[in-house]
Amino acid sequence: MYNLTKELCKRGVDVKVFAGDITSTKAPWKTHIEKVFGDVSVFRIPVINIPGRVYSLTPSLTTLLLREEAGLFHAHGYQFFPSDIAAVVSKLRHIPLILTLHGFPRGFYDFVHRLYRWSIGNYTLRNVTKFIAVSNQVARDFAAIGVPKNRIKVIPNGINLDDYTNMPGGKKFRERYGLEDKKIILAIGRLEKIKGFEYLIMALPKISEQISNVKIVIAGPEFNYGNELRRLSKEISVKKDVIFSGLMDKDDKKEALAAADVIVVPSIYEGFGIVLLEAMAAGKPVIATKTGAAPEIIEDGMTGLLVEIGNSEQLASLITKVLKNNRFAKELSANAKIKVEKYDWKRITSEVLRLYEEVMKDFK
């Protein structure tokens, strides 16, 4: 949303952003407004969490959407209150609504998810003017539950390639963690089960049989699975070789990418996976599981490598191949840097803007 908004503003589009603020301690009807790049107003709306965080409410969003002038609403994510209330208000005000589908809900066929789908979710899906799916897989998932294919447009997420033209050397990152003479396997993402980090950790003993100086760095915020990953690394005697660096800011992440010898995305499920693009733009070989957009972004054996979900042995074999064959790693990286150019946010924004224009022209 940030990058899309930034690019749209450069093209003269008037954008207002409405975002839930999970850190706010204000009353639900209190809204904080801040200015970001240019004159873009971001309305930070206090969030009410339903127990279990199955569904979070931003009640004051209803009033904001009812009163704000708009030619089009663009919501992000299925099974989110902002998207649902946008569907209601767009219907009431006769304003077209685009909904970006960033992934298929986890546990979708559980009772709570079915209940949502049969009620609120069904209403939202019926009243969206046009869907953007971030990958062909996401498009197929939603088509399978009844969303008409002719209402889905596949437009991937993007990356600012300019951010990767002058990469740091990686020395500072290596010194910070005492990794000066180590082979670094980098994984980035929230510490939760769906990210599949346990399969990477379980691959390490097999990798270490052939390469003695290997370390895994897992970079991401603590969610609900960090302790389990630490327990696993201790249980299989690789605790000293697995580093949890925590959440990184933009500059730290670039340093980590620069220092890495290979980037691994071992997810059980990903709607898209921006890390893939970041690794490719940084000129690093990437290995990812066959989920979400990965098989669409990576040409296996040419711009990266693909691995079966949950297959630690295969993952170990591919990581070892990359780390032991510098020429092969460089070929993957060089090919990836060419492929990633099609995901520049400038190009992606042009596609989104064309869809906006098409929807607003055809909306009746």
N, C-alpha and C positions, 0 to 999 in steps of 0.2 A: 504494500500500500504506500509506503514511504517513497520508494523509488518511482512507482507509477505516478504518484501525485507530483513529484518533483519534475518529471519529464513532461507531464501534461501542462503544468504551469509555464514551462518554457515555451509551449506552443499556444499560449494565450487562453487556456481553458481555466475558467473560474471554479476552483475546487474548495469545498469545505469537508473536513474530516470529522467524523463522530466516532469516538473510541472509548471503550470501557476502561475504567481506571481501577484496577484491582487493589491498588495501594491506598486509595482514598478512604479517609475516616469521616468524610462529610456526610450529611444527610443525603438520601437517594435523589432528592430533587435538586440538589446543589450541583451546578456544573461549572467547572473551571475552564476558561478559554485561554489558549496560548497561541502565540504566533510562531510559525516555523519559517522556513525559507520564503522570502518575499512576503506577500500578504496572506498566506494560507492560514486560516483559522482552524485550530484543532480543539474540538469540544471534548474535554475529558469528563466522562460521565461515571459517577460512583456505581459500583457493582454490588448487587445483592446475590450472594451465593446460596443456592438451594443445597441442603445437606447432601454430601457426597459429590458436590460439584458436577452433577450430571447436567445441570442447566443453570446458567447465570443470567440474572435479570438486570437490565438498565432501564428502569421505568421512565425516567425523564426523556429518554430518546424519542418516545412517542410524541411528546409535545414539540420537540425540536423539529422532527420531520414534518409534522403537521403545519408548522408555521414558516419554515424556510423555503425561499424561492428555489426551485430546482427544475431543470429540464430533463434530468435523468437521475435515478438512484443506482449506485453500484455497491452491492453488499458482498461480503466475503465470508464463505464458510457455510456449510449445511449443518443443521442442528445447533444453531446459535440464535439467541433472542434477537440481536440486531437485524439479522437476515429475515427472521419471521415477522418482526414488526414493520420492517421495510416493505414486505409483501402486503401487509394489511394497509399501510398508508398509501402505497403506490396504487392500490386498487381504489381506495377512497378518493384520492386526488387525481386519478387517471394520469399517472406519471409512469413512464416505462422503467422497468427494473431489470438490471443485469446482476446475476449472481455468479461469482467465481467459486467453483468447486475445487478446494485445495486437497481434497482426499475423501475417501469413503469412511464413514464413522466406524471406529473400532467397536466390536461387539454389536454390530448393527442388528443382528437377528436375536439378541437378547430381549427379554420381555419389555424392559423400559424403552429400548430403542424402537421396538415394534409399536409400542403404545404411542410414542412420539410420531412415528411415521404415519400411523393410521389417523392421527388427529392434526396437530399443528404442522408437522412436516409435509403432509399431503397437501394441505392448503397452500403452503409456501411454494412447493414444486409446481402446482397448478397455475399460480399467479406470477411466476417469473416470466418476463418477456423473452429473455435469451440467457443461456448459460455459457460461461467460460469454464472449460475443464483444463487443468494445468498439464494433463497428459492424456494420451489415448486410453490408457488403462482406467483412469478416473472416469472418462467419458463412457467407457464400456460398462463400468460398475453402475453408473446412474441410469444408463439406458436399460440395463437389466431389471431395474425396479420400476420401469415405466416412463421415464423421461424421454419424450420423442427425440430421436437422433437429429432431426432437422432444427431443433432448438438448442443444440449444443455445438459450440465452436471451440476447438482445441487451440488454446494460446498458452504456451509455456510461461513459467516465470523467467526472469532474466537476471542479468548481472551487469554492473558498471565496469566495463573492460578498462576504462581509464584508470580505475583504482589499482590495476595490476600491471601498469606499464613500468613503474619503478619499484620493484620489489626489494625489501631489505635483504641483507645477506643471510640472516638466520643465526648469526653468531651469538647475538645477545640472548636469544631464546635458549640456545644450547648451553651457554654459560649459566643461565639462571637455574637450570635443572641438572647441571653437571653431566651434560650429554655430549661433550666435545668430541669424543671418539666413538660415538654410538650410532647404530642404524636406528632411525626413528620411524615408527609406524604411528601415524596420526589418525585419530578418529574424533569427529566433532559432532556434538548433539546433546540433547537433554538426557540426563541419566534416568531413563525409564526403560522398561522391558522391551517395548516395541522397537527400540533402536538396535537391539541385537548385539550389544557390546560383549555379552557373555561368550558369544561364539568366537569373537576375536581373541578374547582372553584365553579361551580353551585351545585356540590354535597356537599359542605361544610356545608351549613345550616342544611341539613338533618342529617349529621354526628354529628354535634354539639348538636342536640336534645338529643343524647344518651351519647356523650362523650364531656365533657366541656372543656378539656384542649388540644385541637387539633390545630396544625398549619400546613399550607402547605408551603413548600419551593420549589420554582421553580428556577432551576439553569440552566442558558444558556445565550448565547449572544443575545443582542437586534437585532432583524431583523426588521420586519415591523408590529409586532402585540403586542408589549409590552404595549403601551398606551391603546389599546383596552382591554387588560386583566386587567389593573389597573382600567379602567373605570368600567368594569363589577364587579370587587370586591367591588368597592365603591357603585355601584348601588344596590347590594344585601346585603350590610352592613356586609361584611366580610373583608374589607380592612386591618384591624389591625391583621388579622389572616393569611394573605397571604404575604409571604416574597419573593421578587425577588432578588436573590443573585448575579446575573450576571454570566459571564463566569468564570468557575473554572479551575485551573490547575490540573494536575494529583493528587497531594497530597491533595489538597482541596476537590477534588471529593471523594477520599477515606475516608476522614474525614466525609463528608456528608453522604456517604453510611453507614459508621459505626454508625452514630448517628440516622439514620432513623429507624422508626418502621415498615414502609411499603414503598415500591417503586411502583409508579404508572406510567404506560406508556399508556396515554389515546388517542393515535394518531388516526387521521382519516385515515391516510395511512402511512405505513412504509414498505420500501423494506426489511429491516432486523431488525434493532433496537439493537445496541450493548448494550444499557442500560440494556436490559433484562439479558444478560450474566453477566454484571458487578454486577447487583443486586444478581443474583444467586450465583456467585462466592464469593460475600461478605457475604453470609449467611443470606440474608434478604428475607422476603416474597415479592412476586411481583404480581401485578395485571396489565393485559394488555388487550387492545382491540383486537378483532378477525380480525387482518389485517396482511398482510405480513407474516413474519416467526413466529409470536407469537404462532399461533395454532400448529406449528410444533415443537417449542422449549418447550412450556408449556403443560404438561399433566394436564388438568383442574382438580383442586381439589387435585392434588398430588404434583406437583412441582411448582404450582402457580395457579392463577385464571384468567379466561377469561371473558371479558365483551363485550356486544354488543357496536358497535361504536355509540357514541353520546348519550348513555343511562346513564344520570346522576343519576337517581334513583337507577338503578342496581349497578352502581359504588359505590354510597354511602352505599348501603346495604353490599357489599362485603368488603369495607374498614372497616366498623363498625364491621363486623364479625371477621376480622383479629385483629383489635385493642382490641376487648373485649375478645378474646380467645387466650391467650398466648400459650397454648399447641398446638393449631391448627397452629398458626403462626410458631412455632418451627418445627413442622412436615413438613410444606411446605418448610421451609428453608433447613432442613436436606436433604430432597429428592432432592431439587434443586441443592445442592452442589455436589451430586452424578451425576445428569444428565448433569451438565455443563462441566464435564470432557471430554466429547466427542467433545467439541468445543475448546479445547486447540489448540493454533496456531501451535504447533508442529505437531499435527495430521492433521490439515487443510493444512499445507504446504506440507506434504507428499502427500496428494491428488492432490494438484495443480502441484507438481513436476511430479507425475505420468502422469498427463494430458499433461504437457509440452513434456515429453519423447514420449508419444503416438502420439501427433500431429507432432512432428518433424520427427518421424520415418515414419509416413504414408503420410506426405505431398509430393505432386508431382507437 
